Amino acid sequence: MGKNFKSLSNGALNFVKDKISANIQNFENELKINGEQKYLSFTISSLEDPDTSQTKYSVVIKDLTDTKRLEEEAKRNEKLSAMGELASGVAHEIRNPINAIGMIAQRLNKEFNPNENENEYLDITQILRNEVNRINKIITQFLSYAKPIDVNLRPVDIKSYLSEVYKLFEVQAKQKLIVFILQGTESITINLDADLIKQSLMNILQNAFDATKIMARLFLSILD
């Protein structure tokens, strides 16, 4: 090319001289050339000039960028396939006991009549069934995590919605001496994805419960 080695690609290949000095003949390197990330292979050959007795070098550079991208994509697809098989197996093992719990909750709700606190009993068994359904939906989302989550907006009465969340944490609050308060009595209906919001809300509350080491107050509020 008739150019000084330092001038090639704005000096990005200067490191090749160090490889020559170290007598390294074959190597690969990733570098940025003209703003683009490249993966290159280098093969260095030496030849002694009989006229001058000087050693000259030829450097053959191959662009392996596309090949490396295809290899990485193949590895990524292989990992995703393995994860998919693992997820499917785990989901199957989880769903069996979960579905059994759901069936038991359904029988309790329909076939048994408590002698006292009937409304509370029906509420608890219904919450249990709802949570089983929610876990099944989470498993389904996990299996199809590569796909975007569909947001299912529907009218939800916030008072009953938060009351259900409150009951799920009520016992844990008593065990940890946390004063857990559901405040607000007004029924407000808003459009939201009940499952996704519930999942987020429960994660936030559980984090708060886990972080609480001493007696504290937590509020779950129904706001305008």
N, C-alpha and C positions, 0 to 999 in steps of 0.2 A: 504493500500500500504506500510505501515511501513516507510513512509517518512515524514520529517519535512515539514510543510505547505509552508515555505519560499522557499523550493527547487523546488516546482512544477512550471513547465514552466518558470524557471529562475526568480521566484518571481513575475510573471505577475499577480498572483491571490492574492497577499498580501492584496489588498483592501477589500477582503471578511471579514477579521478580524474586520475592522471598521464597516461593516454592522452588524456583530454579536453584537458588542458592542452597536450599536444603536438600537438593537432589530428589525432590518428589516428582514422580513422573505422571501419576494419574490421581485426580481428585475431583470432587464435585463441590460446588459452592452456590449459595443463593444470594443474590444481590439485586439492587435496583439500578436499572439502566434507562435513562431518559424517562424517569418517573414510573417505569413499569417493573414489577417484580419478576425476576427471571431466575430459573434454576438451570445452571450450566455445568457441563462436564468438560474437564481440561485434560488433554494428553500432551505431554512435553517430550520432545525427542531432541537429542543432542547430536551434533555432527562436527567433526574437526575439519577445518579448512586446510587442505594440504599446502596451499600457497602461503598462508600466513601463520599456520599452526594455531590459529585461534579456534575456540569452541563456539559454535553457533547453535542456536536453538530454534526449533519450530514448535509452535503451540497450536494445536487443533482444538477448537472450541465447538461443542455441540449444544444446541438449545434443547433441553429436556423439559421445558416448562409444561407443555401440553401432556407429555407422557406422565410427569409427576402428578398433574391434576387428575388425570384418568386413574392413576394408581390410588390417590387419596380418596377419590370418589368411590372406587371399588371397595376400599377398606371401610369407608363410612357406611356404604350400603350393606356390607357384610355385618358390621356391628349393629346396624338398625334391624337387620333380619334376626340376628341372635337375640336382641333385646325384645323384639316382637314375640318370638317363641317363648322367651322367659316370662314376659308379661302375660301371655295367654295362659301359661301354666299356673302362674300365681293367681290370676283372676279366677280361674276355675276352682282352685283350692279355697279361695276366700268366699266365692259365691255359694258354694255348697252349704257351709254352716250359716251364712247370712240368710239364705233362703229358708233354711230350717227355722231360724229365729223368727222370720217374717210369718211363716205358717203358724207357729205357736202363738205369736201375738194376735193373729187373726182369729184363731180358735178361742183365745182368752177373751177377746173383744165380743165375740158372737155367742159363745156357749156357756159362759160363766157369769153369774150375777152375784156380786159381792153383797154381804149383809149390811155394810155401811160404806160411806164415802164413795157411792157409785159413780158420781161425776168425775171425781179425781181418778178413780180406777180406769174409767173409759178414756179420760184424757191421756193417762200414762201409756195405756196400750196403743192408743192411736199414734202418740209420739213415737213409740217404738217401731210401729209399722212405717211411719214416715221416714224415720232414720234409716231403716233397712232399705227403703226405696232410694234414698239419697246416696247410700253407699254403693248400691248397684249402678246408679248413674255416674258416680265418680269412677268406678271401675271401667265403665263403658268409655268415659272420656280418656282414661289412662290408656286404654287399648287403641284409641284413635287419636293419640296426642299429636300426631303429625298434622291432623286436620284442625282448622280453626274451630273454636267452640261456638256453637249456635246459641245466641242469646234469646231466651224465651220469655218475653215480657207478657205479664198478665196482671190484672187487678188483684192487689193483696191488701187485706185489712191488717194494718200495722199493729194494732192492739193485740189481736190473737196471735199474730206472727211472732212478735217479740215475747209474748207470754210463753209460747212454746220453747223459744230459745232459753228463756229464764228458767223454766222447769228442768232443762237439761243440765244446768249448772247449779241448781239450788242445793242439792245434796253436797256437792263438792265445796260449795261456799261454807256450809255449816261445819264440815270437817276441818276446814282451814281457818275457821273463825273470821271469815270475811263477811262483812255486812253487805250483802248483794241486794240491791234495791231496783225494782221495776217501777219507774215513776211515770205518771201520766195516765189518764183514764179515757181520753177522747179516741174514738174510732176514726181513723184516717185511712182512706183507700188510695193507694198509689200504684203505678205500673212499675214492676221490677221483675227481674229473674229471681224467683224465690230461692231456688237451689244455690245459685252462684253467690248471691248476697248472704245467704245463711252460712255457706261454707266460709266465706271471708270473715263474717261477723264472729263465728265460732272460733276461728283461728286467732282473731284479735283477743277475744275473751280468754281463751285458753292460755295465750301468752301472758295476759295480765294476771291470771290465777297462778301461773308457774313462777312469775316474777315476784309475787307477793310473799314475803317472808314473815311479816308481822300483821297484826289485825289492821284491816283497812276497809274502806268503803268503795264499792264499785256501783256505778249507776247505769242502768239500761233505760234510756229515755224515749218516750213517745213525744215527738216535737211537731209543731205546726209546719 
